[in-house]
Amino acid sequence: MSVAAPDAPAQESRKSSLATLKGLLPFLAPYKRQFAMAGVALVVAAGATLAIPYAFKQMIDLGFGAAGSKSIEHVDLYFLALFAVACVLGVATAARFYTVSWLGERVTADIRNAVYKHVVTQSPQFFEITRSGEVLSRLTTDTTLIQAVVGTSISMALRNVLLFAGGLAMMFVTSVKLSAIIIVLLAAVVLPIIMFGRRVRKLSRASQDRVADASAMAGEILNAMPTVQAFTHERIEAERFAVSVESAFGTAVRRIRARALLTLVAILLVFGSIVFVLWLGAHAVIQGTMTGGELGQFILYSVFVAGAVGALSEVLGEAQRAAGATERLMELMSVRSPIQSPEHPVALPPRTKSGAALELRDVTFHYPSRPLAPSLFQVSLAVEPGETVAVVGPSGAGKTTLFQLLLRFYDPQSGTIALDGVEVRSLDLDALRDAIGIVPQDTVIFAASAMENIRYGRANATDEEIVAVAKMAAAHEFIEKLPEGYRSFLGERGVRLSGGQRQRIAIARALLKNPPLLLLDEATSALDAESERLVQGALEAAMAGRTTLVIAHRLATVQRADRIIVLDEGRIVETGTHGALVAQGGIYANLAALQFHAA
């Protein structure tokens, strides 16, 4: 998937990990106090750690090097001092761990909320090119990587930077000559770490992309299991998923290999340098230019510095992975829906008892994915309040597209659409869509109870109102027969219901919304003859006091419409009542002849 501009990947790949991770700053900024607390604990813990080698030096030189009772006093004093330092270190480390872990969880939750909130505001155009499984991968896998960095790696990096700087300073205090040699040798370590770090970052991004691909494939297939099983494609789909998973595994192995090599190079170079310098220090003690305590202190500080460099290389690897995850999330967050509420929306006039007025003037529209094939071309239509207008025509004529434009899922390339005299682009999106109820052709049932599925039409509806609209939609009887009635869980995508039952739930949901404009997209297509009769009667009662547009392939359901609009290849080609259109002998008459004679 590409949600960035065409040249964005090339630009992003040139950014450093640090520059990429700056995208997290807006999520970190609200927690300055917690970061300050973690910083204090971090400094105290690092200071306590750096005090340990000095205490060892004093104990060796003044304790073991002295004689008699004075030696015992020094040993006792410095052991007590070491224990006190350990207590400070333990408390500070625990405080640091708790604070940074809390920050990691909190920031990750904020990022997930922000990404999800952003995604659900995107127009259908976004979902034409984006698979939901990939979005879910970004919400889970990528945010988990960021959590590891915020909750662990940042703290580890700062801790080891302090240990590195403090240890290096104390090494110079102990022996300038040996420290200078170590600095020169350690400088040679930086270049390979940077080189390998860049490769790890690229491989991390590729690994996360492959995982997202596998997740997207799995989500798509799991949502279509009846079709997969009906065509006995279980083995084929399992093999396809296995290939995707193996691709992700292969990319991950390359990333792991690069990180392992990075760690190997860093440790060998760092410790090789330190061992060489310590060999020089041992000779200095033998020659009497250093004390045993100074060498011990230098050794411990060298270990701290080496350990810090090794830990920083590990943290760098984690940062590379997090940078890849951040890139992907920031790409997602940078996408802006072309459908936005205006800065200064116009309010709809007060609702009348007869419903909403609707007008389309010279509307032309083509989908972004099909720019050369207009789905609607210069369509003009005026619908009076309370009027019922049926829209018919062959498949692909533009009927569903018309509904999508009314809901402003898309904007037409030319022409205007007005609701109650107000151009829809001037309306707040929520206000526009609150004024429209829809029963879609593909009914969506959520993994919740029947009560909550109907309440989706109006969140503050009472149970009594829900039962009332269920009766209007001929859904009450079958809901009552469910094991727990209205509290029955309907399963994911309503798998526990028949197609007709799902449709009646959707009709009840639209009726609960009680909008001035009702859109019925094949609302009775999945019903048997008896249910269709019941629902048709309920819909006719529900149409009273509102404007209704009906899409129907089954012409028997639209014969009593006030007006029938015939669409063909995106144009209105015929308009009139059922009888008038049959008499014209055009497209509608041919459709009617096919259906009614077949019946």
Secondary structure, DSSP 4 states (H G I P E B T S, - for coil): ---S-TTHHHHHHTS-HHHHHGGGHHHHGGGHHHHHHHHHHHHHHHHHHHHHHHHHHHIIIIIITS-HHHHHHHHHHHHHHHHHHHHHHHHHHHHHHHHHHHHHHHHHHHHHHHHHHHHTTS-HHHHHH--HHHHHHIIIIIHHHHHHIIIIIHHHHHHHHHHHHHHHHHHHHH-HHHHHHHHHHHHHHHHHHHHHHHHHHHHHHHHHHHHHHHHHHHHHHHTTHHHHHHTT-HHHHHHHHHHHHHHHHHHHHHHHHHHHHHHHHHHHHHHHHHHHHHHHHHHHHHHTSS-HHHHHHHHHHHHHHHHHHHHHHHHHHHHHHHHHHHHHHHHHHH---S----SSPPPPPPPPTT---EEEEEEEE--TT-TTS-SEEEEEEEE-TT-EEEEE-STTSSHHHHHHHHTTSS--SEEEEEETTEEGGGS-HHHHHHTEEEE-SS----SSBHHHHHHTT-TT--HHHHHHHHHHTT-HHHHHTSTTGGG-B--GGGTTS-HHHHHHHHHHHHHHH--SEEEEESTTTT--HHHHHHHHHHHHHHHTTSEEEEE-SSGGGSTT-SEEEEEETTEEEEEE-HHHHHHHTSHHHHHHHHHHHH-
